[in-house]
């Protein structure tokens, strides 16, 4: 198995990149860093306009709580519970 995640679990949009050039009416070339391992020419349907988040809109990750040497998160409220494949899943 490779280190690549399945397409289903990958983020829909990775991050904003600048458009380097317009190759054709259906393709554009992006300015990508050398660490990104995809082809720089993509179809225009795979690109969307970047809009900044409104102040206060960004979700903050909850702080970790260390209890008995283990990292845990403190839950304020359980909103919902469902059973999936014999295991309980909670919406907090």
N, C-alpha and C positions, 0 to 999 in steps of 0.2 A: 504494500500500500504506500502511496506517495504521501508527501506532506500537504497535499492540496485538499482543501475541504470540499465537500460536495456542493454542487451549485445551489441546492435548496437552502443550505445554511449560510451561504455567502451574503454579504451586504449587497443591496441592490445598487447603491451608488457609493463609490469608495471615498472620493474627496474631490474638491475642485481642482481642475488642471486647466492651464491656458491652452488655447487653440493656436497651434503653430502655423498651420496653413489649411486652406480649403482645397482638397484634392479634386473633388468633383461635386456635383449637386447632391450626391448621396453619401459622401465620405469626407472626413476631416482628419487632420493629423494633430495629435496632442503632444504637448511638451511633457514628457514623463521622466521622472528620475531614473537613474540606472538600476535602482533596486526593484522597480516594478517590472515584472516578467511577462508583459503582454505586448502585442503588436501596437505600435503607436497610431496606426491608421484604423479608425473605427467608423461604423455606420452612424449617420446622424440620429437614427432612432434610438441609439444607445446613450445619447447625451442629452442632458437637460440643463437649463439655465440655473446657475447658482444664485440663491438668495440667502442673505445673512439671516440668522435667527434673531427674533425680537428679544430685547433684553429681558431676562427672567424666564425665557422659554426653555433654555437648556436644562436638561435633567441633571441633577447632582447625584452622584453615587453615594449611597449611605456609608457612614463611617463604620469601620470594623470595631467589634468589641471583643477583647481577649478574655475568655473565661476558662480557667483552669489550663492555661497554656495553649488553648485552641482558639483560632480566629472564627468568630461568628458575627452575624448581623442581628441587630435588635429589631424585632417586628413591632410596628405600632398597632396594626389592625389586620385581621384576616378578612378579606373582602368576599372571597368565594372559595369553594372546595369542590373538586371533582375527582372521580376515580378513573384512571387510564391504565389499562393492562394490569389491573390488580394493585396499582399503587396510587396513593393519594397525592394529588397535586393541589397546591394552594396559590391563590392570587392574593398577594399582600400589598 
